[in-house]
Every structure is written in structure tokens, then in C-alpha cells.
Amino acid sequence: MMQNITSAPHKDKQPHRPALPSRERQQSIKQQVVETVRAALTQVLEQALRAEVVTLLGRVKSQRRDLADVVAAKATCNRCHRSLRRNFYRDGSYPRSLLTGPAYVRIRVPRLSCTCGGTVDHQFTLFAPYQRVWFDLQARARQLAGLCVSLRDSLLRRVFDSRGALAENGQPLAARSTASSTRQPSWPRLSAVGHLGRYRRWWPWTGCG
């Protein structure tokens, strides 16, 4: 006796859906890129500072001072007020934080001393004394200030996102550092720009937003 054979119910074929990118993987790659850029930028800046010291002193590191050298350096001792480079020598370095467009970096700045025991006052060409925001971001800040572009929609998304340089540093910039970037006094209307959270006290633009 023959049995009726019933076929399995037909199922509609589901369309192929590509896997969504992993947010954790994206953040991991982003962090690797940031760290690579930070390391390269730190190395380039420190090399430039050391090269500037070589030009100032007229000798490479570990080379002895020439006591017959009568060339005056573009620097002055803050104690004896002498400028002869034969009296100056390298005296280690000190840490300096610098916020640039590519990344936030912490560099070692060479320190110079005089044979009298004083400290040599020298202004490096890469940045001014106490400058914490580099020229590229200063130029960007002035451009945005002139255009009255929203901070939240432009600069904060570009540089100061929640996983960016300042969040990693954990130390907010001083108000005078950002105020000097645009040569304008600190603004009283930060709350009107938007919900800037912890960035609220940093930016000195007025009338924008």
C-alpha cells in the first residue's frame, strides 16, 4: 500500500545581510592609529628641539665646550645675564604638554643652564613660553571664531570627542591657554552654545553658536 509523501513546507529564502561593523573593533583600530600618530609626532618634535639646541650651542651632545668660543647665543642667563654660548650647557629636560591637530602629546623639552648656576632663558621656535595649544589649532580656532561655527558640530567632534586627547590626559586646558589662541577675552555665554559638558569652560569665543 502506497503512502502519501508530503513535502516540507516551503520557506522563503532570507536575503543576505552583511555583518555590521564591530564598534569595539573600530575603537580599537582608532586607538592604535592615535597612539601611532602620537608617538611619531612626539619623536619629530623632540628631535626638532634637540636640533635647535645644537644650533644654539654650536656643538652636539657630549661635545666639550670650547672655552675660546666668543660667539653670543640668542639666549641669556637669568642670573649673570651673559650670552656667550661657551658658558651654556645641557641640563636635562622637563615635560611639556602640547595639544596639536593630529594628537595630544607630552614631550621632553631640553633645559639649558649656565656655568654660574643660573638657568638659560631661551624661547624655542616651535612654541611660545607656556603655550599649550599649537599653531595649527590656534589657526583653526580663529577661523571658526570668524565664521561663528558651532563648537559642538565642528571642533569638539574633530578634536575633543569623549575618547580624544583631552579625555585621555584627564587635565583640562587652562582658560588663558585657549583665550590666547584667539586674542579675545573669555566669553560669558558658553551655556548658550550647547551642551558642552566638561568642555564648557575652555573656549573663549563670543557671540557664536
N, C-alpha and C positions, 0 to 999 in steps of 0.2 A: 504494500500500500504506500503510495507516494505521499510525502509530507510537503506541505506548502512552505517554501523558503521565503522568508521575509527579509528584505534588505534593511540595513541600518538606516536610521533617519539621516537625511542629508543636512550637513552643517555648512553654513556659509563660511567661506574662507576669509579669515580676518586679514585686513591689509597690514603690510609690514610697516612697523613704526620704528624708526631709528631710535636707539637708546639716547636718552637725554644726557648731556654732559654733566659730569660729577662736579658739584660746587666745591667739594673738598679738594678734588684733584686740581681744579682751576686755581684755587687759592694757594695750593702747594707750589704749583709752577710759577705763579705770580711772585710768591715769596722768594723762590730761587732766583728769579730774574732781578728782583730788588736787591738781594744780597750780592749778586754778581756785579751789578752796576755800582753798588755802594763800595765794594772792595776795590774795583777798578778806579773809581773816582777818588777814593782816599789815597790810593797809591800815586796817581797822577799829581794830585795837589801837593802831597808831601814831597815828591820829587822836585816839583817846581819851587817849593820853599827852600829846599836844600840847595838847589842850583842858584837861587837868589843870594843865599848866604855865601856861597863860593865866590860869586861876583863881588859881593860887598867886602869880603876879607881879602880877596885876591889869592886865595890858597884853598886847596881841597882839604877834606877832613884828614887828620893825622899828620898834616904837613906842618913843620915847625914855623913859628913866627920869625920873620926877618926883622931883626932889631934895627937894621939900617933903612928900613922902608919908611919913607916920609910922606906916603900918599894918604890924603884925608878921605875917610869914608863918608858916605851920606848917612851918617848916624852920629849920635852924641852920647857920651856917658852922662848919666843923670847925677853923678857925684862930682867928678873932676871936670866935667864939661869938655873933655878932649875928644877929638875926632880922628886922630891918627889910627889907622886900621891895625897897625902893629901892636897896639895896646888891647885889641879886642880878641876874644877867643870864644869858642862854642862852649856852652854851659848847659847841655842837656836840652830838654824841651818841655812844653806844657800842653795840656789838652785844650782843644778848641772845638766847639760845636758850630756847624755851619749848615744852613738849610739852603739847598740848591734845587733847581728844577728836577733833575734826574733822581736825587735821593738826599736824605738827611745823612750827614757824615760827622764823624768825630775824628779830627786829625791831630797830629802832633806838630806843634809849631816850634821851630828852633828858638832857643833862648841864647842871647849873647851877653857876655859880661866883660868888664874892664879889669885890667891888672890892678887898679886901685881898689877893687872890691865892689864897685858900683855896677848898675845894670845899664846896658846899652839900649837906648830908645831908638828903635828902628821901625818904620812903617812899611810893611810888605806891600807889594803892588797888587797882590791877589785880593786883599780886603783891607778895609779901614779898621782902626782900633775899635774893639767892642762890637764890630759888625757881626751879626748872626744870620742875616739873610743876604745871599749872594746877589750879584748884579742881575742875573737872569730873571730871578723872581721879582726883584725891585722894578725892572723894566716892565714886567708883566703886570705888576700891581699898579703902576702909573697908567698903563694902557687901559686896564679895567676901570680904574677910577675915572678916567676921562670919558669912558663910554657909559659909565653908570651901569655896568653889567652886574647882575645879581651874583653875590658871592656864592650862595649855595649852589647855583646852577653852573658855575664856572670854576672858580679857583678851588673851592672846597672839594669838588668832585675830582679835580685834576691832581691835587697835591695832598690835601688834608682829609682824606677819607678815614673811616674808622680803623682801617688796617694800615694806614700810611705811616710816614716817617715820624710825625709828632706823637702819634699814639704809641709807637714803639719806644720812643725816647722817654715819654712819660713826664717831660718837663716843658711846660708851655713857654712860648717866647715872651720876653718882656715887652710891655707896651711901647717903650721907647725904641725897641728894635724895629717894630713894624711902623711906628709913626715916622721914623726917619726914612723909610722906604718911599714914602710919597711926599715928604716935606710938608705934611699937614698935621694939625693937632688931632689928638684922639677924638673920636666922634661921640656924641651923646645919644645917638639914635640907633644903636646896634640892634635893639629888640625889634625895630621896625623892619629890618632886613629879612628876617625869617627865623626859623627855629635852628639857631646855630649851636645850641648846646654849650659845650665847654669851649668852643671856638669864639664865643660871644665877645670876649674882652680883648681880642687880639688885633682887630683890623680897624684902621684909622680913617676909613673913607666916610664922607658925609654926603647926605643928600642922594644916595644911591639906594636902589632896592625896589 
